[in-house]
Amino acid sequence: MDEYDYVIVGAGTAGCVLANRLTEDGKTTVLLLEAGGSDLSIWIQMPIGYGRTFFDRRINWMYDTEPVEALGGRRSYWPRGKVVGGSGSINAMVYVRGQPHDFDDWKAAGNPGWGWDDVLPFFKKSEDFDWHSAYHGRGGPQHVTDISPHVHPICHSFIESAESLGFAATSDFNGGQPDGVGLYQINTRGGWRASTANAFLHPALKRKTLKLETKALVSRVLFEGRRATGVEYTRRGATHRVKARREVILSGGAINSPQLLMLSGIGDPAQLKAMGIEPLVDARAVGRNLQDHLAVSYFYKARTATLNDILYPALGKAMAGMRYLFDRAGPLSMSVNQSGGFVRSDPAQPHVDLQLYFSPVSYTKTPLAARKLLNPDPFSAFLLSHNPCRPTSRGHLALASPDPSVHPLIQPNYLSSAHDIETVLAGNRLLRRIAGARPLADIILEEIIPGLAVDGDEALLDDFRQRADTVYHPTSTCIMGSHAAQSVVDHRLRVHGVDGLRVIDASIFPNITSGNTNAPTVMVAEKGASMIVEDARQMA
Ligand SMILES: Cc1cc2nc3c(=O)[nH]c(=O)nc-3n(C[C@H](O)[C@H](O)[C@H](O)COP(=O)(O)OP(=O)(O)OC[C@H]3O[C@@H](n4cnc5c(N)ncnc54)[C@H](O)[C@@H]3O)c2cc1C
């Protein structure tokens, strides 16, 4: 059996950070196992390629949830990256850390060292930002781009309309004023996607101490007694075993890390036995507590040009392509999500409870069921969207089969709390208020979906149930906490009940953060890596 100091499962957002940080000393050996293949593809690296990778089975796990009662029995389509860089190779690149109280809540839930003041240095450590600010890092591996000089001008109309309703504008959601309306920052560098694969992994692969194996599906963690000693994986039809001298680290993401724990005998004993798996640790929190953001978009036909006018016509596409080719700029170098906000649905709310998106592009003609390329509409239009940013609904995940290649059963339980329904009602009303405020109102020709005939709380909630969908932020299926019965890992990300095994990815979030989940996952990996290095020093 091959032997390494650490074996990391999953070269996704978190796994790439860990692989880099753990091999920084030039001595520690790491094997990084990734179920998917290489990320050397123009559709991954060029930001606008998002529309292509969204339904590409070669690089995407393409999950479907179980039917969701509150969505009228609809299933939700959940893309997740199955490729080097993981979901960070197919995401929309929006860089949002979340609100300070998100992390203070992590700490208050029994996790010392995870409050906002504790985690801010780890956000900054990973970051290379465009300008100096007390809240941002410079010189770190991952570039964060301030897109303000490049956004579509119509984004400013959204901001002005929201301001006219009394919402404050902010110049930096990741700075001193994380709430309000403004422009998103994104993870790109020089017009290319700045995934953690590009920022952390590829430069580190020059080190002889780091090995990456792609197309390697890990099927279970190996144990001697209750100590994790390695993993078993399949590659090109053959089964391999590899030994971890110090630790095994699961970074398979919010779906796969709990699946792998269960396949390894860590989970609800009754469920495991029903699958023919011998239970090793009674850990009923594995796969529970699933959280996600659920959003709805309102579609508006515009009197002025939007990105559709560039990205739909063949000539427009060709010109945008030329521009990208020559100076890596223009719409192909950008995220489709360019502006938005974090706002209180009611000034009496203690914290922001809604995230807003304004996208200067629309896709009414991409039936999800057809699983085709996301292609912009052939007319000028834009999207206005909202989602409750701290939903309280929690879902769960269970094995469908003991076969590691079979997708688990995912039940998000969306809208199962009164809080979430109240927030959705407020969000629906707010979108209409923003669209009715000037200058946006002057630009709007027509609300095409849902259309003004759909009105009133009941009808708009019904519309939400029919159309709302994930913003691709599943978290919390292996939550961090101090009680072994209610959580999966402790505050140093060690799996309760065993030795030599940690989970480090978006699955450990005790609660979902108020915004997009990639930046907090990078932070979790930075902090996780520093704890592993610290622990190894103490053992030496
Ligand atoms: C379409 C889409 C758009 C998004 N947009 C944004 C955005 O704009 N901004 C933002 O902040 N967040 C966004 N997100 C969410 C963000 O990308 C994720 O929260 C983040 O990538 C999670 O990182 P992770 O390390 O937990 O998991 P992942 O990045 O998903 O990594 C898990 C990796 O493990 C591998 N793996 C899993 N199981 C195994 C196994 N058994 N053996 C070997 N390898 C395995 C997977 O193939 C994958 O590469 C988006 C996500 C998607 C899918």
The ligand as an SDF file (V2000), in Angstrom:
LIG
                    3D

 53 58  0  0  0  0  0  0  0  0999 V2000
  -23.7680   26.1370  -10.2200 C   0  0  0  0  0  0  0  0  0  0  0  0
  -23.2020   26.6690   -8.9210 C   0  0  0  0  0  0  0  0  0  0  0  0
  -23.1020   28.0510   -8.7240 C   0  0  0  0  0  0  0  0  0  0  0  0
  -22.5740   28.5430   -7.5280 C   0  0  0  0  0  0  0  0  0  0  0  0
  -22.3160   29.8870   -7.4240 N   0  0  0  0  0  0  0  0  0  0  0  0
  -21.6550   30.3490   -6.3430 C   0  0  0  0  0  0  0  0  0  0  0  0
  -21.2020   31.6970   -6.2990 C   0  0  0  0  0  0  0  0  0  0  0  0
  -21.3630   32.4840   -7.2360 O   0  0  0  0  0  0  0  0  0  0  0  0
  -20.5540   32.1230   -5.1660 N   0  0  0  0  0  0  0  0  0  0  0  0
  -20.3490   31.2890   -4.1060 C   0  0  0  0  0  0  0  0  0  0  0  0
  -19.8030   31.7380   -3.0970 O   0  0  0  0  0  0  0  0  0  0  0  0
  -20.7450   29.9980   -4.1370 N   0  0  0  0  0  0  0  0  0  0  0  0
  -21.3480   29.5020   -5.2410 C   0  0  0  0  0  0  0  0  0  0  0  0
  -21.6680   28.1780   -5.3130 N   0  0  0  0  0  0  0  0  0  0  0  0
  -21.4000   27.3270   -4.1220 C   0  0  0  0  0  0  0  0  0  0  0  0
  -19.9110   27.0110   -3.9130 C   0  0  0  0  0  0  0  0  0  0  0  0
  -19.2840   26.7370   -5.1380 O   0  0  0  0  0  0  0  0  0  0  0  0
  -19.7970   25.8270   -2.9340 C   0  0  0  0  0  0  0  0  0  0  0  0
  -20.3600   26.2110   -1.6990 O   0  0  0  0  0  0  0  0  0  0  0  0
  -18.3580   25.3870   -2.6880 C   0  0  0  0  0  0  0  0  0  0  0  0
  -17.7100   25.0830   -3.8930 O   0  0  0  0  0  0  0  0  0  0  0  0
  -18.3560   24.1500   -1.7700 C   0  0  0  0  0  0  0  0  0  0  0  0
  -17.0460   23.6710   -1.6400 O   0  0  0  0  0  0  0  0  0  0  0  0
  -16.7270   22.2340   -1.0520 P   0  0  0  0  0  0  0  0  0  0  0  0
  -15.2540   22.1420   -0.9500 O   0  0  0  0  0  0  0  0  0  0  0  0
  -17.5440   22.0180    0.1540 O   0  0  0  0  0  0  0  0  0  0  0  0
  -17.2890   21.2000   -2.1450 O   0  0  0  0  0  0  0  0  0  0  0  0
  -16.9450   21.0470   -3.6820 P   0  0  0  0  0  0  0  0  0  0  0  0
  -16.2840   22.2730   -4.2090 O   0  0  0  0  0  0  0  0  0  0  0  0
  -18.1960   20.6070   -4.3550 O   0  0  0  0  0  0  0  0  0  0  0  0
  -15.8470   19.8990   -3.7310 O   0  0  0  0  0  0  0  0  0  0  0  0
  -16.0680   18.5450   -3.4840 C   0  0  0  0  0  0  0  0  0  0  0  0
  -15.1080   17.7440   -4.3630 C   0  0  0  0  0  0  0  0  0  0  0  0
  -15.0110   16.4220   -3.8780 O   0  0  0  0  0  0  0  0  0  0  0  0
  -15.0780   15.5220   -4.9600 C   0  0  0  0  0  0  0  0  0  0  0  0
  -15.5830   14.2550   -4.4300 N   0  0  0  0  0  0  0  0  0  0  0  0
  -16.7930   14.0630   -3.8600 C   0  0  0  0  0  0  0  0  0  0  0  0
  -16.9270   12.7900   -3.4580 N   0  0  0  0  0  0  0  0  0  0  0  0
  -15.7770   12.1560   -3.7710 C   0  0  0  0  0  0  0  0  0  0  0  0
  -15.3190   10.8140   -3.6180 C   0  0  0  0  0  0  0  0  0  0  0  0
  -16.0810    9.8770   -3.0310 N   0  0  0  0  0  0  0  0  0  0  0  0
  -14.0800   10.4950   -4.0760 N   0  0  0  0  0  0  0  0  0  0  0  0
  -13.3040   11.4490   -4.6480 C   0  0  0  0  0  0  0  0  0  0  0  0
  -13.6960   12.7370   -4.8270 N   0  0  0  0  0  0  0  0  0  0  0  0
  -14.9120   13.0930   -4.3930 C   0  0  0  0  0  0  0  0  0  0  0  0
  -16.0280   16.2080   -5.9220 C   0  0  0  0  0  0  0  0  0  0  0  0
  -15.9340   15.6820   -7.2320 O   0  0  0  0  0  0  0  0  0  0  0  0
  -15.5890   17.6530   -5.8110 C   0  0  0  0  0  0  0  0  0  0  0  0
  -14.5370   17.9520   -6.6810 O   0  0  0  0  0  0  0  0  0  0  0  0
  -22.1950   27.6470   -6.4900 C   0  0  0  0  0  0  0  0  0  0  0  0
  -22.2850   26.2650   -6.6910 C   0  0  0  0  0  0  0  0  0  0  0  0
  -22.7710   25.7640   -7.8930 C   0  0  0  0  0  0  0  0  0  0  0  0
  -22.8350   24.2730   -8.0960 C   0  0  0  0  0  0  0  0  0  0  0  0
  1  2  1  0
  2  3  1  0
  2 52  2  0
  3  4  2  0
  4  5  1  0
  4 50  1  0
  5  6  2  0
  6  7  1  0
  6 13  1  0
  7  8  2  0
  7  9  1  0
  9 10  1  0
 10 11  2  0
 10 12  1  0
 12 13  2  0
 13 14  1  0
 14 15  1  0
 14 50  1  0
 15 16  1  0
 16 17  1  0
 16 18  1  0
 18 19  1  0
 18 20  1  0
 20 21  1  0
 20 22  1  0
 22 23  1  0
 23 24  1  0
 24 25  2  0
 24 26  1  0
 24 27  1  0
 27 28  1  0
 28 29  2  0
 28 30  1  0
 28 31  1  0
 31 32  1  0
 32 33  1  0
 33 34  1  0
 33 48  1  0
 34 35  1  0
 35 36  1  0
 35 46  1  0
 36 37  1  0
 36 45  1  0
 37 38  2  0
 38 39  1  0
 39 40  1  0
 39 45  2  0
 40 41  1  0
 40 42  2  0
 42 43  1  0
 43 44  2  0
 44 45  1  0
 46 47  1  0
 46 48  1  0
 48 49  1  0
 50 51  2  0
 51 52  1  0
 52 53  1  0
M  END
$$$$
